Amino acid sequence: MKSRRRNLEIFSLSFLDIVSCGFGAVILLVLISKPLEGTSSSDINAAKQMLQQVISAQNQVEKSSRELEKKQQELTSLKQISSLIKQSEATTKKQLGAKSSELEKLDGDLEGLSLVESSLKRASIKPSSATKRDAEVGGIPVDSDYIIFIVDTSGSMLNIWPRVSRELVNVLKIHPKVTGFQIMNDNGSHLISSYAGKWIPDTPQRRRAVMGMFTSWNSASNSSPVEGIEMALKRYAKSDISLSIYVFGDDYSGSSYGPVIDTIDKLNRNRITGKRLAKIHAIGFMSQYTTNRFAILMREVTKRNGGTFLALHP
């Protein structure tokens, strides 16, 4: 079999491709290197200046960023200070409001005290050494070692309770110092149940605490002081102590006067000596439902028991 000999062509298509690629690479190198050879020194300087400007601008941006961050920190601090100032203002306003309330309360106390003092002057109240009584009004000795308040806590009295509280404080002030005191309502219920049958010690702190409780006291009653007076005489009146009873009210809901007056007079007498065990005073308030029944009853009760009746007008 006769072998075929392949003819080799030097300038084939593949060969021409390789040569073309090499020639193109040479031309590309020439094009790239050509401009670099013609670059002047002025262009280089211009490029350096631009580079310096870029670096300077970058530094300026960094500096501005730092200053902005510092301003933001200062702004945060100012906001915190502003918040503290607002809190301080709110606290100050609250304290001023509390002081204003205290001043208003003090003004009310002074007004009530002036009213009681004027009423006491009209009643010819004497100092602690007074012992004589006038047939019409008479003096109120304030030398008792113990005092009891019997206060009507019915709805009509609760409507004027702030005034009732002020007057109780004012009457208590004319007794600067006593051994003990007690507060009951007209039905005989005690303001402080734990002290029922005992005396509340008289100290400035104790007075303030008791009056704080009294101002918010809400105890239903039948607007009749009889039960309270009888309980006060049975539990607390003793022959070996000096006692004054103050009855606060605006009405009397009971029926007859005679039996009540006689019973109180009997309970307030020492069985052996016949002397009075307590002085009974009364203060009548004007409310929406005030009648003359409280005044009728208490005028006779106070007259028979060494006391004085005062009617407070609005």
Secondary structure by P-SEA (a helix, b strand, c coil): cbbbbbbbbcccaaaaaaaaaaaaaaaaaaaaacccccccaaaaaaaaaaaaaaaaaaaaaaaaaaaaaaaaaaaaaaaaaaaaaaaaaaaaaaaaaaaaaaaaaaaaaaaaaaaaaaaaaaacccccccccccccbbbbbccccbbbbbbbbcaaaaaaaaaaaaaaaaaaaaaccccccccccccccccccccccccccccaaaaaaaaaaaaabbbbbcccaaaaaaaaaaccccccbbbbbbbbbccccccccaaaaaaaaaaacccccccccbbbbbbbbbcccccaaaaaaaaaaaaaccbbbbbbcc
